[in-house]
Amino acid sequence: MSALRVLSAGPGVTVQDLGRPGRLACGLSRGGATDALALAEGAALLGQATDCAALEMAGFGGEFEATHDVTVALTGAPMRAVIEDRRIPWNATHLLRAGQRLEIGGAEAGVYGYLHVAGGFATEEIMDSRSAHVTAGIGAPVMAGQTLPAGPAGTARAGLRLDVADRFAGGTVRIVASAQTALFSEAERARFVATEFVRDPRANRQGVRLAHEGAPFRAEEQLSILSEIIVPGDVQMTGEGTPYVLLSECQTMGGYPRIGTVVPDDLPLVAQAGPGARLRFRFVSLDDAVADYRRARAGEATRLSAAVRPLIRDPAAMADLLSYQLVGGVTAGDDLAREEG
């Protein structure tokens, strides 16, 4: 069975899949990959199911050695990746031969990078998931000395790439009204969508703090709000009037007022925004958000798979081959004769 031996690992490296949905009543948030789209991209590159577990690397990767030949894929926040002193591209698949080492450095953009293996990591399942939920005490960060087994590899092959949209530098995030949106005055809500926020360094898998210039945001009667169920994407306004966007490993109950909830497809924009990245918000209707979500989910795996391309283009399949300069430095042909003379 293929496996990766962990020679070193950053402090935020964990095994993650799609998490444990449906357990809020038990006091357990979903957890799972902070950037679920990165899991889908890795699955498309390797031709496998989206629920295969991968390594999530927060800010920094590590060094890994293959025990057998294995095909790997790299997605999410781009990081410096090297196999045997050879730099390899991100959002692509690569063959890691037995005994070879893959080194993954710091994030060059964004926060969360993902290392996938053909067949997915076959670590122990707990409550139908392989995800580490460190806050809840399920699993733990990956440590040097561990060996991570992989499942059956299927038809994965190296030398493929996937072009992805940039979601690593902030942007505009869609939100829908939440339980306490009406407690914020119309003027406060207008100021919120007009404000440019900066991703604060204080962030983890539970949530992201957003700094801003200007007065704190206030909700009416916010001190009388009872604690109730909260979910990833909720935008809580703390007592100091600063927004926190909750992520996959957030708590399940909270009493801070929520000005809105980020739609699922835009949550990676917040999670992958590096420190200093700028974010804005805009409200959309619940009906529009649901319709957009259903359209995005319908055939997502098919669309991603169709976007997979060879890393090196086959000249026989290039309809625009003649538009390339294939030969450069044409001369009269007597260069060598003149030099010898």
C-alpha positions as CSV (number, residue, x, y, z in Angstrom):
1,M,0.0,0.0,0.0
2,S,1.3,3.5,-0.9
3,A,2.0,5.9,1.9
4,L,3.8,9.1,2.8
5,R,6.3,9.2,5.6
6,V,6.3,12.6,7.4
7,L,9.9,13.9,7.8
8,S,8.8,17.3,9.0
9,A,5.5,19.2,9.2
10,G,4.4,22.7,10.0
11,P,2.3,23.3,13.1
12,G,-0.9,23.6,11.1
13,V,-0.8,20.4,9.0
14,T,-3.8,18.2,9.5
15,V,-5.7,15.5,7.6
16,Q,-9.0,16.8,6.4
17,D,-12.0,15.7,4.3
18,L,-15.5,17.1,4.1
19,G,-16.0,16.9,7.8
20,R,-18.9,15.7,10.0
21,P,-22.0,17.6,9.0
22,G,-25.3,17.0,10.9
23,R,-23.8,16.9,14.4
24,L,-24.6,20.4,15.7
25,A,-27.2,19.0,18.1
26,C,-24.4,17.0,19.7
27,G,-22.2,20.0,20.1
28,L,-19.8,19.3,17.2
29,S,-19.4,21.6,14.3
30,R,-18.8,20.3,10.8
31,G,-15.0,20.8,10.7
32,G,-13.4,19.4,7.6
33,A,-11.3,21.3,5.0
34,T,-11.3,25.1,5.5
35,D,-11.3,25.4,1.7
36,A,-13.7,22.7,0.4
37,L,-13.2,23.8,-3.2
38,A,-9.5,22.8,-2.9
39,L,-10.7,19.2,-2.1
40,A,-12.9,19.2,-5.2
41,E,-10.0,20.5,-7.3
42,G,-7.7,17.8,-6.0
43,A,-10.3,15.1,-6.7
44,A,-10.7,16.3,-10.3
45,L,-6.9,16.3,-10.9
46,L,-6.7,12.7,-9.5
47,G,-9.9,11.4,-10.9
48,Q,-11.4,10.4,-7.5
49,A,-14.2,11.2,-5.2
50,T,-14.4,14.6,-3.5
51,D,-14.6,13.0,0.0
52,C,-11.1,11.6,-0.2
53,A,-9.0,13.0,2.6
54,A,-6.0,15.3,2.0
55,L,-3.4,17.1,4.0
56,E,-4.4,20.7,4.8
57,M,-1.4,22.9,5.3
58,A,-2.0,26.2,7.1
59,G,0.7,28.6,6.0
60,F,3.5,26.0,5.7
61,G,3.9,22.5,4.5
62,G,6.7,20.1,5.4
63,E,8.8,17.3,4.0
64,F,7.4,14.0,2.9
65,E,8.9,10.8,1.6
66,A,7.1,8.2,-0.6
67,T,7.2,4.6,0.6
68,H,6.0,3.4,-2.9
69,D,5.4,5.2,-6.2
70,V,2.4,7.5,-5.7
71,T,0.7,10.3,-7.7
72,V,0.1,13.4,-5.7
73,A,-1.8,16.7,-6.4
74,L,-1.3,20.1,-5.0
75,T,-4.2,22.6,-4.7
76,G,-5.4,25.6,-2.6
77,A,-3.0,28.3,-1.6
78,P,0.2,28.0,-3.8
79,M,3.3,27.1,-1.8
80,R,6.9,26.5,-2.9
81,A,7.1,22.7,-3.8
82,V,10.2,20.8,-4.7
83,I,10.8,17.1,-5.6
84,E,14.5,16.2,-5.5
85,D,15.7,19.8,-5.9
86,R,13.3,20.3,-8.8
87,R,10.6,23.0,-8.5
88,I,7.2,21.7,-9.4
89,P,4.0,23.6,-10.4
90,W,1.0,24.0,-8.1
91,N,-2.6,23.0,-9.2
92,A,-1.1,19.9,-10.9
93,T,-0.3,16.2,-10.4
94,H,3.1,14.7,-10.0
95,L,4.7,11.3,-9.7
96,L,6.6,10.8,-6.4
97,R,8.7,7.6,-6.8
98,A,9.5,5.4,-3.8
99,G,12.2,7.0,-1.7
100,Q,11.8,10.4,-3.3
101,R,11.1,13.4,-1.1
102,L,8.6,16.2,-1.6
103,E,9.3,19.5,0.2
104,I,6.6,22.1,0.6
105,G,7.5,25.5,2.0
106,G,5.5,28.6,3.0
107,A,2.4,29.9,1.2
108,E,3.2,32.4,-1.6
109,A,-0.4,33.6,-1.6
110,G,-3.4,32.7,0.5
111,V,-3.3,30.5,3.6
112,Y,-4.4,26.9,3.2
113,G,-2.6,24.6,0.8
114,Y,-3.6,21.0,0.2
115,L,-1.5,17.9,-0.6
116,H,-3.6,15.0,-2.1
117,V,-2.5,11.5,-2.9
118,A,-4.1,9.1,-5.3
119,G,-6.7,7.1,-3.3
120,G,-6.8,9.7,-0.5
121,F,-5.2,9.3,2.9
122,A,-6.6,6.2,4.5
123,T,-6.2,7.3,8.2
124,E,-8.6,6.1,10.9
125,E,-12.2,7.1,10.5
126,I,-13.9,8.6,13.6
127,M,-17.6,9.3,13.3
128,D,-17.6,8.8,9.5
129,S,-14.7,11.2,8.8
130,R,-10.9,11.2,8.8
131,S,-10.8,15.0,9.6
132,A,-8.9,16.2,12.6
133,H,-11.1,18.5,14.7
134,V,-8.5,19.8,17.1
135,T,-10.8,22.1,19.0
136,A,-13.1,19.2,19.8
137,G,-10.2,16.9,20.6
138,I,-10.7,14.6,17.6
139,G,-7.3,13.8,16.0
140,A,-4.3,15.9,16.1
141,P,-1.9,17.9,13.8
142,V,0.4,15.7,11.7
143,M,3.8,15.2,13.3
144,A,7.2,14.1,12.0
145,G,7.7,10.4,12.2
146,Q,4.1,9.5,11.2
147,T,3.4,7.4,8.2
148,L,0.1,8.3,6.4
149,P,-1.3,5.4,4.4
150,A,-3.1,5.9,1.1
151,G,-6.2,4.1,-0.3
152,P,-6.5,2.3,-3.7
153,A,-5.1,4.6,-6.3
154,G,-7.5,4.0,-9.2
155,T,-6.5,5.6,-12.6
156,A,-4.7,8.8,-11.3
157,R,-1.8,9.9,-13.5
158,A,0.9,12.6,-13.3
159,G,1.4,15.5,-15.6
160,L,-2.0,17.1,-15.4
161,R,-2.9,20.7,-14.4
162,L,-6.0,22.6,-13.5
163,D,-6.5,26.4,-14.1
164,V,-8.3,27.8,-11.1
165,A,-9.7,31.2,-10.3
166,D,-7.7,33.4,-7.9
167,R,-9.3,33.4,-4.5
168,F,-6.2,34.2,-2.5
169,A,-6.1,38.0,-2.4
170,G,-9.5,39.0,-0.8
171,G,-12.3,40.5,-2.8
172,T,-16.1,41.0,-2.5
173,V,-18.0,38.4,-0.4
174,R,-21.7,37.7,-0.6
175,I,-23.7,37.4,2.6
176,V,-27.4,36.7,3.4
177,A,-29.4,38.1,6.3
178,S,-29.0,36.2,9.5
179,A,-30.9,35.9,12.8
180,Q,-29.9,39.3,14.2
181,T,-29.4,41.3,11.0
182,A,-32.5,43.3,11.8
183,L,-30.9,44.4,15.1
184,F,-28.4,46.5,13.1
185,S,-29.9,49.7,11.9
186,E,-30.3,50.4,8.3
187,A,-27.5,53.0,8.6
188,E,-25.2,50.4,10.3
189,R,-25.9,47.8,7.6
190,A,-25.1,50.4,4.9
191,R,-21.9,51.4,6.6
192,F,-21.0,47.7,6.9
193,V,-21.2,47.1,3.1
194,A,-19.5,50.4,2.4
195,T,-16.5,49.5,4.6
196,E,-13.3,47.9,3.4
197,F,-12.0,45.3,5.9
198,V,-8.5,44.0,6.3
199,R,-7.9,40.4,7.3
200,D,-6.2,40.5,10.7
201,P,-3.3,38.1,11.6
202,R,-5.5,36.7,14.3
203,A,-7.2,33.8,12.5
204,N,-7.3,30.0,12.6
205,R,-9.7,27.2,11.6
206,Q,-12.3,28.6,13.9
207,G,-12.6,32.1,12.4
208,V,-11.0,35.2,10.9
209,R,-11.0,38.6,12.6
210,L,-11.5,41.6,10.3
211,A,-10.0,45.0,11.1
212,H,-11.5,48.3,9.9
213,E,-11.1,52.0,10.3
214,G,-14.0,54.0,11.8
215,A,-16.4,53.5,14.6
216,P,-17.3,50.0,16.0
217,F,-20.4,48.3,14.7
218,R,-23.3,48.1,17.1
219,A,-26.6,46.2,17.3
220,E,-29.6,47.3,19.3
221,E,-30.2,45.4,22.5
222,Q,-27.2,43.2,21.8
223,L,-26.6,42.6,25.5
224,S,-29.9,40.7,25.7
225,I,-29.2,38.2,22.9
226,L,-29.3,34.6,24.1
227,S,-26.7,32.1,23.0
228,E,-28.0,30.0,20.1
229,I,-26.8,27.8,17.2
230,I,-24.1,29.3,15.0
231,V,-22.6,27.9,11.8
232,P,-19.6,28.4,9.5
233,G,-20.0,31.6,7.5
234,D,-21.8,33.5,10.3
235,V,-20.4,37.0,10.7
236,Q,-20.4,37.7,14.5
237,M,-19.9,41.2,15.8
238,T,-17.9,41.0,19.0
239,G,-18.4,43.3,22.0
240,E,-15.7,45.6,20.7
241,G,-17.7,46.0,17.4
242,T,-15.3,44.0,15.2
243,P,-16.5,41.3,12.8
244,Y,-15.4,37.7,13.0
245,V,-16.2,35.4,10.2
246,L,-16.6,31.8,11.5
247,L,-14.9,29.0,9.7
248,S,-15.2,25.2,9.6
249,E,-14.0,24.5,13.1
250,C,-16.1,27.1,14.9
251,Q,-18.0,26.6,18.1
252,T,-21.7,25.5,17.9
253,M,-23.2,28.1,20.1
254,G,-22.7,31.9,20.4
255,G,-24.3,35.0,21.8
256,Y,-22.7,37.8,19.7
257,P,-25.0,39.4,17.2
258,R,-24.7,38.2,13.6
259,I,-25.0,40.8,10.9
260,G,-25.1,38.2,8.2
261,T,-23.9,34.8,7.0
262,V,-21.4,34.3,4.1
263,V,-22.7,32.1,1.3
264,P,-20.8,28.7,1.2
265,D,-19.2,29.3,-2.2
266,D,-17.6,32.6,-1.0
267,L,-16.3,31.3,2.3
268,P,-12.9,30.3,0.7
269,L,-12.4,33.9,-0.2
270,V,-12.4,34.7,3.5
271,A,-10.5,31.6,4.6
272,Q,-7.8,32.1,2.0
273,A,-7.3,35.8,2.4
274,G,-3.8,36.3,3.8
275,P,-3.0,38.8,6.5
276,G,-3.5,42.3,5.1
277,A,-5.8,41.2,2.3
278,R,-8.8,43.4,1.8
279,L,-12.4,42.2,1.9
280,R,-15.8,43.8,1.3
281,F,-19.3,42.4,1.8
282,R,-22.6,42.7,-0.2
283,F,-26.0,41.4,0.8
284,V,-27.9,39.1,-1.5
285,S,-31.3,37.6,-1.1
286,L,-31.6,34.1,0.3
287,D,-33.5,32.9,-2.8
288,D,-30.6,34.2,-5.0
289,A,-28.0,32.6,-2.8
290,V,-29.8,29.2,-2.8
291,A,-30.2,29.3,-6.6
292,D,-26.6,30.2,-7.1
293,Y,-25.5,27.4,-4.8
294,R,-27.6,24.8,-6.6
295,R,-26.3,25.9,-10.0
296,A,-22.7,25.7,-8.6
297,R,-23.2,22.2,-7.2
298,A,-25.0,20.8,-10.3
299,G,-22.2,19.2,-12.3
300,E,-19.3,20.8,-10.4
301,A,-17.3,17.6,-10.5
302,T,-17.9,17.3,-14.2
303,R,-16.9,20.9,-14.9
304,L,-13.7,20.6,-12.9
305,S,-12.8,17.3,-14.6
306,A,-13.4,18.9,-18.0
307,A,-11.0,21.7,-17.1
308,V,-8.1,19.4,-16.4
309,R,-5.3,19.7,-19.0
310,P,-1.9,18.1,-19.6
311,L,1.0,20.1,-18.1
312,I,2.9,19.7,-21.4
313,R,0.8,20.3,-24.5
314,D,0.8,17.8,-27.3
315,P,1.8,19.6,-30.5
316,A,-0.5,17.2,-32.5
317,A,-3.5,18.6,-30.5
318,M,-2.6,22.3,-30.8
319,A,-4.9,24.0,-33.3
320,D,-2.9,27.2,-32.8
321,L,0.5,25.6,-33.3
322,L,1.5,27.9,-36.2
323,S,1.0,31.0,-34.0
324,Y,4.1,30.0,-31.9
325,Q,7.7,30.9,-32.7
326,L,9.2,27.4,-32.7
327,V,12.6,28.3,-33.9
328,G,14.6,31.4,-33.0
329,G,18.0,32.9,-33.9
330,V,17.8,32.2,-37.7
331,T,21.0,33.3,-39.5
332,A,22.5,33.2,-43.0
333,G,24.2,29.9,-42.1
334,D,27.8,31.1,-42.4
335,D,28.3,32.0,-38.7
336,L,30.6,29.1,-37.9
337,A,32.6,29.5,-41.1
338,R,33.2,33.2,-40.3
339,E,34.2,32.4,-36.7
340,E,36.7,29.7,-37.9
341,G,38.1,32.1,-40.5
